[in-house]
């Protein structure tokens, strides 16, 4: 996984068995698909979005790395 490769600590929250958590994820991200990735509480999207940010050189800035 990209975040592990970058040495980023993260929490993984499984929403598959908790309707309240899934609803919160959908409310915060505006999306129903999983995974949804949040950086500093801000939704950035899913797996493809994360890799796109990295490919474009924008992920490190979001992670606080210049």
C-alpha positions in Angstrom: 0.0 0.0 0.0 1.2 3.5 -0.9 0.7 5.0 2.5 2.7 2.2 4.2 5.5 2.6 1.6 5.7 6.3 2.5 5.9 5.5 6.2 2.6 7.2 7.0 0.7 6.1 10.1 -3.0 5.7 9.5 -6.1 4.2 11.1 -8.2 1.8 9.1 -11.9 1.8 9.9 -14.0 -1.1 8.7 -17.5 0.2 7.8 -18.8 -3.0 6.3 -20.5 -4.2 9.5 -21.5 -0.8 11.0 -24.3 1.1 9.4 -23.7 4.2 11.5 -20.0 4.3 10.5 -20.8 3.8 6.8 -23.4 6.6 6.9 -20.8 8.9 8.5 -18.3 8.0 5.8 -20.9 8.7 3.1 -21.9 12.0 4.7 -18.3 13.2 5.1 -17.0 12.0 1.7 -20.1 12.2 -0.4 -19.3 8.7 -1.8 -20.6 5.2 -1.0 -17.6 3.2 -2.3 -14.8 1.9 -0.1 -12.1 2.6 0.6 -12.5 6.3 1.2 -9.3 8.0 2.3 -9.2 11.1 4.5 -6.1 13.2 5.2 -6.4 15.4 8.2 -10.1 14.8 8.2 -10.5 15.9 4.6 -11.8 13.3 2.1 -9.5 12.8 -0.9 -11.3 9.9 -2.5 -10.4 6.3 -2.9 -7.5 4.2 -4.0 -7.3 5.6 -7.6 -7.5 9.2 -6.3 -4.7 8.5 -3.8 -2.4 7.2 -6.5 -3.3 10.0 -8.8 -2.3 12.6 -6.2 1.0 10.8 -5.8 1.6 10.5 -9.5 0.9 14.2 -9.9 3.3 15.1 -7.0 0.6 16.5 -4.8 0.3 13.7 -2.1 3.4 14.6 -0.2 2.2 18.2 0.2 -1.1 16.9 1.6 0.9 14.7 4.0 2.9 17.8 5.2 6.0 16.8 3.3 7.4 19.4 1.0 
